[in-house]
Amino acid sequence: MKTPGLSYNSRKALIVNIGENAGTEIAELIAQMAAEIEELRRSKVNVTRIVPSTCEPHSTFVEEPV
């Protein structure tokens, strides 16, 4: 499986533009978030409603004679 994260060029651009410590920290944070998102996608559970929703829009009005 491919490790989620930034490419070498993206990591290098961060380091050059904002400094080595900050660039490395941001790259590692992005890699951690990408791994967490991938884990959430893998463990996602689809939910099927068994009972129909009770919240249905009422578009018809009943008028009583006055």
Secondary structure, DSSP 4 states (H G I P E B T S, - for coil): -PPPS--HHHHHHHHHHH-HHHHHHHHHHHHHHHHHHHHHHHT------SSPPS------------
